[in-house]
């Protein structure tokens, strides 16, 4: 599966967590960013294909 930019950032936060510590609020912000990015991807696909296939595309491309 492909990795989104926000998923990459989350992995970087996880690496930093053991050295500098990452607060819970950062993970809440990451969750919000993931949801926003997901909706942007879905909207872009649906706009491009003029269909309701955005959710299908997102799940098949980015979800493990």
PDB file of N, CA, C and O in Angstrom:
ATOM      1  N   UNK A   1       0.832  -1.190   0.000  1.00  0.00           N
ATOM      2  CA  UNK A   1       0.000   0.000   0.000  1.00  0.00           C
ATOM      3  C   UNK A   1       0.873   1.250   0.000  1.00  0.00           C
ATOM      4  O   UNK A   1       1.999   1.244   0.498  1.00  0.00           O
ATOM      5  N   UNK A   2       0.336   2.298  -0.560  1.00  0.00           N
ATOM      6  CA  UNK A   2       1.036   3.578  -0.573  1.00  0.00           C
ATOM      7  C   UNK A   2       0.897   4.237   0.789  1.00  0.00           C
ATOM      8  O   UNK A   2       0.052   3.858   1.600  1.00  0.00           O
ATOM      9  N   UNK A   3       1.732   5.220   1.019  1.00  0.00           N
ATOM     10  CA  UNK A   3       1.713   5.948   2.276  1.00  0.00           C
ATOM     11  C   UNK A   3       1.426   7.415   1.974  1.00  0.00           C
ATOM     12  O   UNK A   3       2.039   8.004   1.084  1.00  0.00           O
ATOM     13  N   UNK A   4       0.499   7.996   2.713  1.00  0.00           N
ATOM     14  CA  UNK A   4       0.211   9.413   2.535  1.00  0.00           C
ATOM     15  C   UNK A   4       1.254  10.240   3.277  1.00  0.00           C
ATOM     16  O   UNK A   4       2.020   9.714   4.084  1.00  0.00           O
ATOM     17  N   UNK A   5       1.274  11.522   2.998  1.00  0.00           N
ATOM     18  CA  UNK A   5       2.214  12.425   3.667  1.00  0.00           C
ATOM     19  C   UNK A   5       1.969  12.454   5.177  1.00  0.00           C
ATOM     20  O   UNK A   5       2.917  12.505   5.961  1.00  0.00           O
ATOM     21  N   UNK A   6       0.723  12.422   5.573  1.00  0.00           N
ATOM     22  CA  UNK A   6       0.401  12.458   7.004  1.00  0.00           C
ATOM     23  C   UNK A   6       0.810  11.143   7.674  1.00  0.00           C
ATOM     24  O   UNK A   6       1.263  11.151   8.819  1.00  0.00           O
ATOM     25  N   UNK A   7       0.657  10.034   6.987  1.00  0.00           N
ATOM     26  CA  UNK A   7       1.105   8.758   7.549  1.00  0.00           C
ATOM     27  C   UNK A   7       2.628   8.742   7.707  1.00  0.00           C
ATOM     28  O   UNK A   7       3.149   8.207   8.686  1.00  0.00           O
ATOM     29  N   UNK A   8       3.334   9.326   6.745  1.00  0.00           N
ATOM     30  CA  UNK A   8       4.787   9.444   6.859  1.00  0.00           C
ATOM     31  C   UNK A   8       5.146  10.276   8.087  1.00  0.00           C
ATOM     32  O   UNK A   8       6.024   9.899   8.863  1.00  0.00           O
ATOM     33  N   UNK A   9       4.465  11.407   8.259  1.00  0.00           N
ATOM     34  CA  UNK A   9       4.722  12.274   9.406  1.00  0.00           C
ATOM     35  C   UNK A   9       4.472  11.537  10.717  1.00  0.00           C
ATOM     36  O   UNK A   9       5.228  11.692  11.676  1.00  0.00           O
ATOM     37  N   UNK A  10       3.429  10.750  10.757  1.00  0.00           N
ATOM     38  CA  UNK A  10       3.139   9.967  11.955  1.00  0.00           C
ATOM     39  C   UNK A  10       4.296   9.022  12.283  1.00  0.00           C
ATOM     40  O   UNK A  10       4.675   8.887  13.447  1.00  0.00           O
ATOM     41  N   UNK A  11       4.854   8.373  11.272  1.00  0.00           N
ATOM     42  CA  UNK A  11       5.985   7.472  11.495  1.00  0.00           C
ATOM     43  C   UNK A  11       7.197   8.238  12.034  1.00  0.00           C
ATOM     44  O   UNK A  11       7.928   7.733  12.886  1.00  0.00           O
ATOM     45  N   UNK A  12       7.402   9.439  11.542  1.00  0.00           N
ATOM     46  CA  UNK A  12       8.502  10.265  12.043  1.00  0.00           C
ATOM     47  C   UNK A  12       8.269  10.656  13.495  1.00  0.00           C
ATOM     48  O   UNK A  12       9.214  10.682  14.284  1.00  0.00           O
ATOM     49  N   UNK A  13       7.029  10.961  13.861  1.00  0.00           N
ATOM     50  CA  UNK A  13       6.692  11.271  15.249  1.00  0.00           C
ATOM     51  C   UNK A  13       6.974  10.074  16.147  1.00  0.00           C
ATOM     52  O   UNK A  13       7.492  10.229  17.253  1.00  0.00           O
ATOM     53  N   UNK A  14       6.636   8.897  15.674  1.00  0.00           N
ATOM     54  CA  UNK A  14       6.866   7.686  16.463  1.00  0.00           C
ATOM     55  C   UNK A  14       8.358   7.508  16.723  1.00  0.00           C
ATOM     56  O   UNK A  14       8.758   7.127  17.823  1.00  0.00           O
ATOM     57  N   UNK A  15       9.169   7.779  15.726  1.00  0.00           N
ATOM     58  CA  UNK A  15      10.620   7.697  15.910  1.00  0.00           C
ATOM     59  C   UNK A  15      11.098   8.706  16.953  1.00  0.00           C
ATOM     60  O   UNK A  15      11.946   8.386  17.785  1.00  0.00           O
ATOM     61  N   UNK A  16      10.558   9.916  16.909  1.00  0.00           N
ATOM     62  CA  UNK A  16      10.960  10.963  17.844  1.00  0.00           C
ATOM     63  C   UNK A  16      10.443  10.732  19.255  1.00  0.00           C
ATOM     64  O   UNK A  16      11.034  11.203  20.227  1.00  0.00           O
ATOM     65  N   UNK A  17       9.353  10.015  19.359  1.00  0.00           N
ATOM     66  CA  UNK A  17       8.708   9.823  20.652  1.00  0.00           C
ATOM     67  C   UNK A  17       9.678   9.246  21.682  1.00  0.00           C
ATOM     68  O   UNK A  17       9.660   9.652  22.844  1.00  0.00           O
ATOM     69  N   UNK A  18      10.505   8.324  21.273  1.00  0.00           N
ATOM     70  CA  UNK A  18      11.413   7.683  22.220  1.00  0.00           C
ATOM     71  C   UNK A  18      12.580   8.590  22.609  1.00  0.00           C
ATOM     72  O   UNK A  18      13.207   8.363  23.644  1.00  0.00           O
ATOM     73  N   UNK A  19      12.885   9.604  21.812  1.00  0.00           N
ATOM     74  CA  UNK A  19      14.015  10.468  22.134  1.00  0.00           C
ATOM     75  C   UNK A  19      13.607  11.785  22.769  1.00  0.00           C
ATOM     76  O   UNK A  19      14.209  12.204  23.757  1.00  0.00           O
ATOM     77  N   UNK A  20      12.599  12.440  22.223  1.00  0.00           N
ATOM     78  CA  UNK A  20      12.223  13.746  22.769  1.00  0.00           C
ATOM     79  C   UNK A  20      10.847  13.755  23.404  1.00  0.00           C
ATOM     80  O   UNK A  20      10.491  14.706  24.099  1.00  0.00           O
ATOM     81  N   UNK A  21      10.074  12.713  23.177  1.00  0.00           N
ATOM     82  CA  UNK A  21       8.729  12.650  23.733  1.00  0.00           C
ATOM     83  C   UNK A  21       7.734  13.419  22.885  1.00  0.00           C
ATOM     84  O   UNK A  21       7.971  14.570  22.519  1.00  0.00           O
ATOM     85  N   UNK A  22       6.650  12.790  22.585  1.00  0.00           N
ATOM     86  CA  UNK A  22       5.580  13.422  21.820  1.00  0.00           C
ATOM     87  C   UNK A  22       4.334  13.369  22.691  1.00  0.00           C
ATOM     88  O   UNK A  22       3.976  12.316  23.218  1.00  0.00           O
ATOM     89  N   UNK A  23       3.690  14.491  22.835  1.00  0.00           N
ATOM     90  CA  UNK A  23       2.519  14.566  23.691  1.00  0.00           C
ATOM     91  C   UNK A  23       1.278  14.043  22.976  1.00  0.00           C
ATOM     92  O   UNK A  23       1.197  14.068  21.748  1.00  0.00           O
ATOM     93  N   UNK A  24       0.326  13.575  23.752  1.00  0.00           N
ATOM     94  CA  UNK A  24      -0.907  13.026  23.223  1.00  0.00           C
ATOM     95  C   UNK A  24      -1.639  13.961  22.277  1.00  0.00           C
ATOM     96  O   UNK A  24      -2.279  13.511  21.326  1.00  0.00           O
ATOM     97  N   UNK A  25      -1.548  15.253  22.530  1.00  0.00           N
ATOM     98  CA  UNK A  25      -2.233  16.216  21.676  1.00  0.00           C
ATOM     99  C   UNK A  25      -1.696  16.141  20.249  1.00  0.00           C
ATOM    100  O   UNK A  25      -2.436  16.399  19.300  1.00  0.00           O
ATOM    101  N   UNK A  26      -0.443  15.798  20.086  1.00  0.00           N
ATOM    102  CA  UNK A  26       0.126  15.676  18.743  1.00  0.00           C
ATOM    103  C   UNK A  26      -0.559  14.552  17.979  1.00  0.00           C
ATOM    104  O   UNK A  26      -0.807  14.673  16.780  1.00  0.00           O
ATOM    105  N   UNK A  27      -0.861  13.468  18.667  1.00  0.00           N
ATOM    106  CA  UNK A  27      -1.543  12.359  18.008  1.00  0.00           C
ATOM    107  C   UNK A  27      -2.988  12.712  17.663  1.00  0.00           C
ATOM    108  O   UNK A  27      -3.523  12.246  16.657  1.00  0.00           O
ATOM    109  N   UNK A  28      -3.606  13.523  18.489  1.00  0.00           N
ATOM    110  CA  UNK A  28      -4.951  14.000  18.165  1.00  0.00           C
ATOM    111  C   UNK A  28      -4.911  14.864  16.907  1.00  0.00           C
ATOM    112  O   UNK A  28      -5.779  14.750  16.041  1.00  0.00           O
ATOM    113  N   UNK A  29      -3.906  15.725  16.811  1.00  0.00           N
ATOM    114  CA  UNK A  29      -3.753  16.558  15.615  1.00  0.00           C
ATOM    115  C   UNK A  29      -3.458  15.709  14.386  1.00  0.00           C
ATOM    116  O   UNK A  29      -3.959  15.994  13.298  1.00  0.00           O
ATOM    117  N   UNK A  30      -2.652  14.673  14.553  1.00  0.00           N
ATOM    118  CA  UNK A  30      -2.376  13.764  13.439  1.00  0.00           C
ATOM    119  C   UNK A  30      -3.648  13.084  12.960  1.00  0.00           C
ATOM    120  O   UNK A  30      -3.869  12.960  11.756  1.00  0.00           O
ATOM    121  N   UNK A  31      -4.483  12.642  13.889  1.00  0.00           N
ATOM    122  CA  UNK A  31      -5.742  12.004  13.509  1.00  0.00           C
ATOM    123  C   UNK A  31      -6.627  12.965  12.715  1.00  0.00           C
ATOM    124  O   UNK A  31      -7.250  12.573  11.728  1.00  0.00           O
ATOM    125  N   UNK A  32      -6.677  14.217  13.149  1.00  0.00           N
ATOM    126  CA  UNK A  32      -7.460  15.218  12.420  1.00  0.00           C
ATOM    127  C   UNK A  32      -6.880  15.441  11.023  1.00  0.00           C
ATOM    128  O   UNK A  32      -7.619  15.543  10.045  1.00  0.00           O
ATOM    129  N   UNK A  33      -5.550  15.515  10.941  1.00  0.00           N
ATOM    130  CA  UNK A  33      -4.898  15.718   9.646  1.00  0.00           C
ATOM    131  C   UNK A  33      -5.136  14.536   8.715  1.00  0.00           C
ATOM    132  O   UNK A  33      -5.333  14.725   7.515  1.00  0.00           O
ATOM    133  N   UNK A  34      -5.119  13.322   9.254  1.00  0.00           N
ATOM    134  CA  UNK A  34      -5.381  12.133   8.444  1.00  0.00           C
ATOM    135  C   UNK A  34      -6.787  12.172   7.860  1.00  0.00           C
ATOM    136  O   UNK A  34      -6.987  11.859   6.686  1.00  0.00           O
ATOM    137  N   UNK A  35      -7.745  12.552   8.671  1.00  0.00           N
ATOM    138  CA  UNK A  35      -9.131  12.609   8.202  1.00  0.00           C
ATOM    139  C   UNK A  35      -9.290  13.687   7.131  1.00  0.00           C
ATOM    140  O   UNK A  35      -9.996  13.484   6.143  1.00  0.00           O
ATOM    141  N   UNK A  36      -8.640  14.823   7.324  1.00  0.00           N
ATOM    142  CA  UNK A  36      -8.698  15.894   6.329  1.00  0.00           C
ATOM    143  C   UNK A  36      -8.050  15.445   5.022  1.00  0.00           C
ATOM    144  O   UNK A  36      -8.589  15.685   3.942  1.00  0.00           O
ATOM    145  N   UNK A  37      -6.895  14.795   5.122  1.00  0.00           N
ATOM    146  CA  UNK A  37      -6.201  14.329   3.929  1.00  0.00           C
ATOM    147  C   UNK A  37      -7.023  13.278   3.196  1.00  0.00           C
ATOM    148  O   UNK A  37      -7.096  13.284   1.967  1.00  0.00           O
ATOM    149  N   UNK A  38      -7.636  12.383   3.947  1.00  0.00           N
ATOM    150  CA  UNK A  38      -8.491  11.354   3.352  1.00  0.00           C
ATOM    151  C   UNK A  38      -9.611  12.012   2.551  1.00  0.00           C
ATOM    152  O   UNK A  38      -9.872  11.627   1.412  1.00  0.00           O
ATOM    153  N   UNK A  39     -10.265  12.995   3.142  1.00  0.00           N
ATOM    154  CA  UNK A  39     -11.372  13.657   2.448  1.00  0.00           C
ATOM    155  C   UNK A  39     -10.894  14.394   1.205  1.00  0.00           C
ATOM    156  O   UNK A  39     -11.594  14.420   0.193  1.00  0.00           O
ATOM    157  N   UNK A  40      -9.706  14.995   1.271  1.00  0.00           N
ATOM    158  CA  UNK A  40      -9.157  15.679   0.104  1.00  0.00           C
ATOM    159  C   UNK A  40      -8.892  14.694  -1.034  1.00  0.00           C
ATOM    160  O   UNK A  40      -9.165  14.997  -2.195  1.00  0.00           O
ATOM    161  N   UNK A  41      -8.363  13.520  -0.705  1.00  0.00           N
ATOM    162  CA  UNK A  41      -8.091  12.500  -1.722  1.00  0.00           C
ATOM    163  C   UNK A  41      -9.404  12.026  -2.339  1.00  0.00           C
ATOM    164  O   UNK A  41      -9.515  11.920  -3.560  1.00  0.00           O
ATOM    165  N   UNK A  42     -10.383  11.746  -1.510  1.00  0.00           N
ATOM    166  CA  UNK A  42     -11.688  11.287  -1.996  1.00  0.00           C
ATOM    167  C   UNK A  42     -12.312  12.352  -2.898  1.00  0.00           C
ATOM    168  O   UNK A  42     -12.802  12.039  -3.983  1.00  0.00           O
ATOM    169  N   UNK A  43     -12.294  13.597  -2.453  1.00  0.00           N
ATOM    170  CA  UNK A  43     -12.878  14.679  -3.249  1.00  0.00           C
ATOM    171  C   UNK A  43     -12.177  14.824  -4.598  1.00  0.00           C
ATOM    172  O   UNK A  43     -12.831  15.031  -5.620  1.00  0.00           O
ATOM    173  N   UNK A  44     -10.854  14.717  -4.602  1.00  0.00           N
ATOM    174  CA  UNK A  44     -10.098  14.855  -5.848  1.00  0.00           C
ATOM    175  C   UNK A  44     -10.437  13.744  -6.829  1.00  0.00           C
ATOM    176  O   UNK A  44     -10.605  13.997  -8.022  1.00  0.00           O
ATOM    177  N   UNK A  45     -10.538  12.518  -6.334  1.00  0.00           N
ATOM    178  CA  UNK A  45     -10.870  11.391  -7.205  1.00  0.00           C
ATOM    179  C   UNK A  45     -12.277  11.552  -7.753  1.00  0.00           C
ATOM    180  O   UNK A  45     -12.504  11.356  -8.947  1.00  0.00           O
ATOM    181  N   UNK A  46     -13.214  11.903  -6.903  1.00  0.00           N
ATOM    182  CA  UNK A  46     -14.594  12.051  -7.349  1.00  0.00           C
ATOM    183  C   UNK A  46     -14.737  13.203  -8.336  1.00  0.00           C
ATOM    184  O   UNK A  46     -15.515  13.106  -9.285  1.00  0.00           O
ATOM    185  N   UNK A  47     -14.003  14.284  -8.129  1.00  0.00           N
ATOM    186  CA  UNK A  47     -14.062  15.410  -9.059  1.00  0.00           C
ATOM    187  C   UNK A  47     -13.483  14.995 -10.409  1.00  0.00           C
ATOM    188  O   UNK A  47     -14.034  15.316 -11.462  1.00  0.00           O
ATOM    189  N   UNK A  48     -12.362  14.276 -10.357  1.00  0.00           N
ATOM    190  CA  UNK A  48     -11.687  13.877 -11.590  1.00  0.00           C
ATOM    191  C   UNK A  48     -12.513  12.883 -12.400  1.00  0.00           C
ATOM    192  O   UNK A  48     -12.610  13.008 -13.621  1.00  0.00           O
ATOM    193  N   UNK A  49     -13.100  11.911 -11.737  1.00  0.00           N
ATOM    194  CA  UNK A  49     -13.853  10.870 -12.436  1.00  0.00           C
ATOM    195  C   UNK A  49     -15.343  11.153 -12.509  1.00  0.00           C
ATOM    196  O   UNK A  49     -16.094  10.392 -13.120  1.00  0.00           O
ATOM    197  N   UNK A  50     -15.769  12.229 -11.896  1.00  0.00           N
ATOM    198  CA  UNK A  50     -17.194  12.593 -11.895  1.00  0.00           C
ATOM    199  C   UNK A  50     -18.048  11.427 -11.390  1.00  0.00           C
ATOM    200  O   UNK A  50     -19.105  11.117 -11.939  1.00  0.00           O
ATOM    201  N   UNK A  51     -17.554  10.799 -10.335  1.00  0.00           N
ATOM    202  CA  UNK A  51     -18.268   9.643  -9.784  1.00  0.00           C
ATOM    203  C   UNK A  51     -18.112   9.632  -8.271  1.00  0.00           C
ATOM    204  O   UNK A  51     -17.500  10.527  -7.689  1.00  0.00           O
ATOM    205  N   UNK A  52     -18.666   8.621  -7.654  1.00  0.00           N
ATOM    206  CA  UNK A  52     -18.562   8.440  -6.208  1.00  0.00           C
ATOM    207  C   UNK A  52     -17.543   7.361  -5.864  1.00  0.00           C
ATOM    208  O   UNK A  52     -17.721   6.626  -4.893  1.00  0.00           O
ATOM    209  N   UNK A  53     -16.487   7.264  -6.646  1.00  0.00           N
ATOM    210  CA  UNK A  53     -15.491   6.218  -6.452  1.00  0.00           C
ATOM    211  C   UNK A  53     -14.351   6.637  -5.528  1.00  0.00           C
ATOM    212  O   UNK A  53     -13.423   5.855  -5.318  1.00  0.00           O
ATOM    213  N   UNK A  54     -14.392   7.829  -4.981  1.00  0.00           N
ATOM    214  CA  UNK A  54     -13.307   8.326  -4.137  1.00  0.00           C
ATOM    215  C   UNK A  54     -13.035   7.458  -2.931  1.00  0.00           C
ATOM    216  O   UNK A  54     -11.878   7.156  -2.636  1.00  0.00           O
ATOM    217  N   UNK A  55     -14.065   7.053  -2.233  1.00  0.00           N
ATOM    218  CA  UNK A  55     -13.905   6.214  -1.037  1.00  0.00           C
ATOM    219  C   UNK A  55     -13.314   4.866  -1.407  1.00  0.00           C
ATOM    220  O   UNK A  55     -12.448   4.355  -0.695  1.00  0.00           O
ATOM    221  N   UNK A  56     -13.763   4.284  -2.503  1.00  0.00           N
ATOM    222  CA  UNK A  56     -13.239   2.994  -2.967  1.00  0.00           C
ATOM    223  C   UNK A  56     -11.756   3.134  -3.307  1.00  0.00           C
ATOM    224  O   UNK A  56     -10.943   2.299  -2.911  1.00  0.00           O
ATOM    225  N   UNK A  57     -11.408   4.190  -4.040  1.00  0.00           N
ATOM    226  CA  UNK A  57     -10.016   4.427  -4.403  1.00  0.00           C
ATOM    227  C   UNK A  57      -9.152   4.584  -3.155  1.00  0.00           C
ATOM    228  O   UNK A  57      -8.087   3.975  -3.056  1.00  0.00           O
ATOM    229  N   UNK A  58      -9.603   5.393  -2.209  1.00  0.00           N
ATOM    230  CA  UNK A  58      -8.824   5.640  -0.989  1.00  0.00           C
ATOM    231  C   UNK A  58      -8.570   4.340  -0.238  1.00  0.00           C
ATOM    232  O   UNK A  58      -7.434   4.051   0.137  1.00  0.00           O
ATOM    233  N   UNK A  59      -9.599   3.573  -0.020  1.00  0.00           N
ATOM    234  CA  UNK A  59      -9.460   2.323   0.734  1.00  0.00           C
ATOM    235  C   UNK A  59      -8.539   1.330   0.017  1.00  0.00           C
ATOM    236  O   UNK A  59      -7.738   0.652   0.660  1.00  0.00           O
ATOM    237  N   UNK A  60      -8.652   1.244  -1.291  1.00  0.00           N
ATOM    238  CA  UNK A  60      -7.835   0.266  -2.017  1.00  0.00           C
ATOM    239  C   UNK A  60      -6.382   0.734  -2.154  1.00  0.00           C
ATOM    240  O   UNK A  60      -5.483  -0.090  -2.323  1.00  0.00           O
ATOM    241  N   UNK A  61      -6.149   2.024  -2.083  1.00  0.00           N
ATOM    242  CA  UNK A  61      -4.798   2.540  -2.280  1.00  0.00           C
ATOM    243  C   UNK A  61      -4.052   2.765  -0.974  1.00  0.00           C
ATOM    244  O   UNK A  61      -2.852   2.496  -0.903  1.00  0.00           O
ATOM    245  N   UNK A  62      -4.729   3.249   0.060  1.00  0.00           N
ATOM    246  CA  UNK A  62      -4.042   3.662   1.261  1.00  0.00           C
ATOM    247  C   UNK A  62      -4.316   2.848   2.517  1.00  0.00           C
ATOM    248  O   UNK A  62      -3.595   3.001   3.502  1.00  0.00           O
ATOM    249  N   UNK A  63      -5.300   2.014   2.520  1.00  0.00           N
ATOM    250  CA  UNK A  63      -5.598   1.247   3.726  1.00  0.00           C
ATOM    251  C   UNK A  63      -5.011  -0.144   3.634  1.00  0.00           C
ATOM    252  O   UNK A  63      -5.107  -0.823   2.612  1.00  0.00           O
ATOM    253  N   UNK A  64      -4.403  -0.545   4.730  1.00  0.00           N
ATOM    254  CA  UNK A  64      -3.746  -1.856   4.787  1.00  0.00           C
ATOM    255  C   UNK A  64      -4.735  -2.933   5.150  1.00  0.00           C
ATOM    256  O   UNK A  64      -4.366  -4.103   5.246  1.00  0.00           O
TER     257      UNK A  64
END
